[in-house]
Amino acid sequence: MQFNFNKITTRKDTNSVQYEGTEPIFGTQCLEPFWIADMDIETPEAIRDAMKKRLDNGIFGYTIWQNKEFYEPIKHWWQTRYNISLDDSDIHYSPTVLFTIGETMRQVSSEEDGIIITTPSYNIFPNLIESNHRKIVESPLIYDKRSKEYFLDVDHFTSLCRNENVTMYIHCNPHNPTGKVWSKDELETIKNICEANNVYLVSDEIHMDFVRPKEDFVSVIDLSEESDKILAATCLGKSFNLASIPHSYFITKDKKLAQVITETAKEVYQVSNVSSLALAAIEAAYTECNEWIDQLNDHIQGNFEYINDYINEHLSDCLSFDIPKATYLGWISFEKSGFDTDVVHKAFIDIGGIAVSPSKLFLNHENNHFRFNAASNRIRIEDGMRRIKDTFDYLYDTQNCKSGTYI
Ligand SMILES: Cc1ncc(COP(=O)(O)O)c(C=O)c1O
């Protein structure tokens, strides 16, 4: 069956953060948005049908997650898509991925401890670390111009892990915002360094279903053995555009930590029941939507190729872009334009009328990149690229005006 990812569906009157929540970051509403990581693409029909069926029952009381409708689809997905066998006892419900990461941090580290993140970093990790009174320890990724890939600075990472105040590392695989996919060798190196220095390894794998090709995704769970200090957190929120249907799960062989997180969710936060709609969605997604997500990845790859061609044709003087091997987030540099970074980000808003994520949010201290969400129909992507071109055309025009060459 061929799925149509170019259908235009309005998000008017849905209170979407993507469209209606731009004010706190961009200072204004009514921008064409390509910032937050959700999709302008409908959730697959199979999932919507399953949720409708559940709705038809009419009763939505407290729902237990420890049941076969939770474990079986998750095991099926990991086995058939990633060739990883899981036991029920490896899999645990959690309300959100960030709840899992935050709770792991609270359990395995103490206040004032250092928590490593690779930078640029998904913007919420630094907030999560600081709001839990821990210290952000940055391990800047190195960009290799030849291979056009980001790499871990292994020596620097090792020296950070050796610091006795450092107790946890938040790994992001695939990596938001760069789209890096970590190889098995890289993961083994990281695992060994963390193990040798007693640093807890938490892997955020929320974008795992957007690795192209899918065979290149290696979960830390694939390297994990009984009672290793390793945990992976994920959900279906990104893959099937279900961010407003609360749910997530984590996988670990560390039974002690799993028990503590589950008990804390139950006793301290009272958030231990699963959404009945999420349960229906998980079963349909993980048993019926393999082909859908493969085709969605083809569509996203097509959008990235369009963006790449457009930049080469119209914006090669000012933008550099490498098609990412994962996620639906493009990480685009305007370093070579030479324009002041604040001026560019302001012009995106004032001239392009477009909301793209400024890279300072991701601790890209030069702030000379922006993150562009490509999970949309092609018409919106074309419109977004025109807005970016209008922005830079304006900047070049005003610059020429200033230098007197513009008449
Ligand atoms: C890497 C990463 N982790 C976590 C999240 C949010 O996950 P959740 O809403 O389940 O906490 C996002 C959302 O953009 C993300 O990109």
The ligand as a MOL file (V3000), in Angstrom:
LIG
                    3D

  0  0  0     0  0            999 V3000
M  V30 BEGIN CTAB
M  V30 COUNTS 16 16 0 0 0
M  V30 BEGIN ATOM
M  V30 1 C 15.8980 13.8220 21.9100 0
M  V30 2 C 14.5380 14.0690 22.5200 0
M  V30 3 N 14.2340 13.5340 23.7110 0
M  V30 4 C 13.0390 13.7250 24.3000 0
M  V30 5 C 12.0600 14.4980 23.6900 0
M  V30 6 C 10.7520 14.6980 24.3900 0
M  V30 7 O 10.2490 13.4620 24.8330 0
M  V30 8 P 9.0290 13.3700 25.8450 0
M  V30 9 O 7.9940 14.3370 25.3850 0
M  V30 10 O 8.5670 11.9330 25.8070 0
M  V30 11 O 9.5650 13.6940 27.1950 0
M  V30 12 C 12.3360 15.0790 22.4460 0
M  V30 13 C 11.3450 15.9400 21.7800 0
M  V30 14 O 11.6470 16.6860 20.8870 0
M  V30 15 C 13.5930 14.8580 21.8410 0
M  V30 16 O 13.9100 15.3720 20.6370 0
M  V30 END ATOM
M  V30 BEGIN BOND
M  V30 1 1 1 2
M  V30 2 1 2 3
M  V30 3 2 2 15
M  V30 4 2 3 4
M  V30 5 1 4 5
M  V30 6 1 5 6
M  V30 7 2 5 12
M  V30 8 1 6 7
M  V30 9 1 7 8
M  V30 10 2 8 9
M  V30 11 1 8 10
M  V30 12 1 8 11
M  V30 13 1 12 13
M  V30 14 1 12 15
M  V30 15 2 13 14
M  V30 16 1 15 16
M  V30 END BOND
M  V30 END CTAB
M  END
